Amino acid sequence: MPLSTDRHEFWDASLTYVIGHQRPDTDSIASALGYAWLLQQTGHPEAQATRCGQPGEQTRYALDRFQQAPPRLLTDVAPTFHHVLEKRAPVAPDAPLSAALDRLAGGEHAIPVANGDGQPRGVVTPLGVARAYARSLAGGANCQTPVCGEVAENIPTFQSRAKVSDHRHAVLRADHSEFLIVDDRGLYEGIATQRRLLQPPRARLILVDHNELSQAVAGAEEAEIIGVLDHHRLGNPPTAAPIPFTVDPVGSTSTLVAEHCRARRMTPPRPIAGVLLSGILSDTLVFRSPTTHERDFDAADWLGGVCRIDVLLYGEELLRASPGLSTRTVDDIIDGDRKEYEMGGLRVSIGQVEVTGMQEVPQQREGLLQVMEERRNRENLALIALMITDVVTGKSHLLARGERNIVDALPFHRVNEDEFDLNDIVSRKKQLAPAVQDAIESIL
Ligand SMILES: [Mn+2]
């Protein structure tokens, strides 16, 4: 599916973005599409499905299979100068001063002056007019009225794309209460007032499939989180106002979306139903993961009926669409789905990668371990591990680098110095992370 619409766009304060986590997986894309659809049908036309990264191969397979377009890309939700500017019409430099005076008299504080091509030439302010008047008095008999360009003064200028938070200091300390905003080419776009810059509008987000800001779209800490629909551990900051917050320990966020649909007696169209089903099958590894809940079966069964598809057969087909190790870069394998934990006061990072068969592990092992060691040093980790899960057989291996006593304490079958056979462990959050935590706490 072409992703050619991925050019830079500003977020829109009139929309509510339903958005999954960074490095989106199938459940994250599916639940954003499904939940935005449900909201749109139930009185929230402003809901928009969004993603903050490129979908992987498995997700693209699911989208193609059900002919569903991916959610819109949104890579940053911090307020920019674009979000606060007022599009005041500029006056020409050779316009008579009366043109600016009329507007000042009407209550504007700064009248932008720009050439015909948009090149800004400053602003006319009451103070600037007073200064020009004082100059002309000092100059004696010259009674000719100046033009706007002669009276215009420079004020601090910002690019519309720049983040307000990056320039808060400059805005606070400026002698001016209004600022010129220009586009990428330096051409006039509008005026921003200090008052508005100190309280810019905030993007409205509903987080799906995550609740921790560290996993959210860039700028989320400056946004307004108005809802959370998730199935992961809590790691969210406090909000100013109460918000709908659902974190339910089921196998996928898509399950929660399907349940919301059913509770409201809304049946999604086939593309949405198919993608939601894919989210469930992907996160539960076709129900083989111990994170699987009875409710995941129910939701998948219902969605399978809606899109008239054999759930189990399709599930195997979907899992096989995951790419192998050799087609991915080492960085992508290690960082693609990596989460940091604090265990016994130590920093631990565990990544997970899905494969269809372990045959590529031996030739990739050394390269992966080397980069893991780099990450461990750079991020000051006590342990870094990569869980390689074969989604076809439901078995995993673990590569691990860390403090010697920690690696030695891992309660798994060692097949190599830095490699363990995890047998049928497939869940990082439910099986691996607790086992690693127990091991670390046992030696402290
Ligand atoms: Mn999920």
Boltz pocket constraint, residues with backbone or C-beta under 6 A from the ligand:
constraints:
  - pocket:
      binder: B
      contacts: [[A, 27], [A, 28], [A, 209], [A, 231], [A, 251], [A, 252], [A, 253], [A, 283]]
      max_distance: 6.0
